[in-house]
Amino acid sequence: MPEVWVPDLSETPGAKYLAIADSIAAAVETGLLRAGDRLPPQRDLAARLGIDLTTVTKGYDQARQRGLIGARGRAGSFILPQDAIAAGPPPLDTGMNMPPEVVGGSLLAAWERTASALLRAPGAGGRLHYTPAGGRAADRAAGAAIFARLGLACSADAVIVTAGAQNALHAIVAATLQPGDVVACGAHIYSVFLQLARKAGLRLAPLAAMDADALEALCRTTKVAALYVVPTNDNPTTRTLDAGERRALAEVARRHGVRIIEDDAYGQLPEQAIAPLTSFAPELGTYVASCSKILSPALRVAHVRAPSVREALALAAEVHKSCVMAPPLDAALVTRWLEDGSYDRLVAETRAEAVARQGLAAEILPAGSYAAHPCGYHLWVPLPAGADQGRIAEALRGAGVTAIAADAFAAGEGGGAALRVSLGGAVTRAVLARGLTVLEMELAG
């Protein structure tokens, strides 16, 4: 890069601010400007070009919207990685935390192959009809097999199949809790459960820490109806409870008769799973394992283990009220994949891609600047007090990466200054690198 790069606008027609952005793009394409190069301060460039500051500001903004540059606060504007710039426009940002799309993965082929085989089999028409409440016997048995692998033995009669974890949480709240009930939870929790609890009139009681001491202290002063917990790779904080912490929480729950709602969406991602909290108090725990977060959001299947057959029937009735049933073909796909070994292979592919993306984050972001699970696909990024979370989140979304401010997950007053940054979805690694570079710039500013 020359000592001071200045665009030549003398023969450029049209608006000058667009010409500035075009000049930056051309300099990047020819290699005159490279990733990490610092652009002239806007006021200095305006003086050199003999134009007003507003025009330069609009030009830099246009370049930023194109993914060419990022800002590091007072340090100025810098060129973003060129391989990310060539990756094309970012996908639609839904705000959802999704498993990463695995390039070269076998999910689509497995889906096509297995669905075709299921629909060619004798009696295949039955796959397109209503299922018994709670799911077909084979699909409930598949759920029981998943739970057994995780260290939670149970009868298939205590298992129901739901249309994803959200559907399961709706059924659990409707079947087991009443308006005004107190639910202990983390300071930041899964936004869907937060909305569900508010709609159901539940009183959330955020714990100072997700541990036995905090739950015990709350139970001594308050009648607690339930504990809501995401034990592995918590959404959004990424915290994972070890086996001792789970056992201790279960002991407090048992001592005070507190129901356990264990939303273990990510529990199957680690190669070595930790025994569910419910396994230490099976008479109190309702455990949810979802396929949407470990395979694909299009796979609307979750398996729920209830504390008893009676409660499983009550949950099945609530599922029937809200959506009748889980998609029968989706449920059959999961069952067949468990039988033929595809399930483990597909989960391993998701795990490997998530690990690779975590490695990318570790390369770009400063050590200690965020929390993450080794094979999770989101980050929890604390921000300095007073940081404009909304602006930073918007900057990341403009670069193709989903970021949600802490307020969206706050169970109590004030969410603090933090972001949940998603590494998954259809975002390519190149686009992810660009977004993480923007985040690094924001943290450095």
Stockholm file with secondary structure:
# STOCKHOLM 1.0

chainA/1-445         MPEVWVPDLSETPGAKYLAIADSIAAAVETGLLRAGDRLPPQRDLAARLGIDLTTVTKGYDQARQRGLIGARGRAGSFILPQDAIAAGPPPLDTGMNMPPEVVGGSLLAAWERTASALLRAPGAGGRLHYTPAGGRAADRAAGAAIFARLGLACSADAVIVTAGAQNALHAIVAATLQPGDVVACGAHIYSVFLQLARKAGLRLAPLAAMDADALEALCRTTKVAALYVVPTNDNPTTRTLDAGERRALAEVARRHGVRIIEDDAYGQLPEQAIAPLTSFAPELGTYVASCSKILSPALRVAHVRAPSVREALALAAEVHKSCVMAPPLDAALVTRWLEDGSYDRLVAETRAEAVARQGLAAEILPAGSYAAHPCGYHLWVPLPAGADQGRIAEALRGAGVTAIAADAFAAGEGGGAALRVSLGGAVTRAVLARGLTVLEMELAG
#=GR chainA/1-445 SS CCSSCCCCCTTCCSCHHHHHHHHHHHHHHHTSSCTTCBCCCHHHHHHHHTCCHHHHHHHHHHHHHTTSEEECGGGCEEECCHHHHTTCSCCCCCCCCCCBCCTTCSHHHHHHHHHHHHHHSTTGGGGGSCCCTTCCHHHHHHHHHHHHHHTCCCCGGGEEEESSHHHHHHHHHHHHCCTTCEEEECSBCCHHHHHHHHHTTCEEEECSSSSHHHHHHHHHHSCCCEEEECCSSCTTTCCCCCHHHHHHHHHHHHHHTCEEEEECTTTTSSSSCCCCGGGGSTTTEEEEEESTTTTCTTCCCEEEECSSHHHHHHHHHHHHHHHSSCCHHHHHHHHHHHHHSHHHHHHHHHHHHHHHHHHHHHHHSCTTSCEECTTCSEEEEECCTTCCHHHHHHHHHHTTCCEEEGGGGBSSSCCCSEEEEECCBTCCHHHHHHHHHHHHHHHHC
#=GC SS_cons         CCSSCCCCCTTCCSCHHHHHHHHHHHHHHHTSSCTTCBCCCHHHHHHHHTCCHHHHHHHHHHHHHTTSEEECGGGCEEECCHHHHTTCSCCCCCCCCCCBCCTTCSHHHHHHHHHHHHHHSTTGGGGGSCCCTTCCHHHHHHHHHHHHHHTCCCCGGGEEEESSHHHHHHHHHHHHCCTTCEEEECSBCCHHHHHHHHHTTCEEEECSSSSHHHHHHHHHHSCCCEEEECCSSCTTTCCCCCHHHHHHHHHHHHHHTCEEEEECTTTTSSSSCCCCGGGGSTTTEEEEEESTTTTCTTCCCEEEECSSHHHHHHHHHHHHHHHSSCCHHHHHHHHHHHHHSHHHHHHHHHHHHHHHHHHHHHHHSCTTSCEECTTCSEEEEECCTTCCHHHHHHHHHHTTCCEEEGGGGBSSSCCCSEEEEECCBTCCHHHHHHHHHHHHHHHHC
//
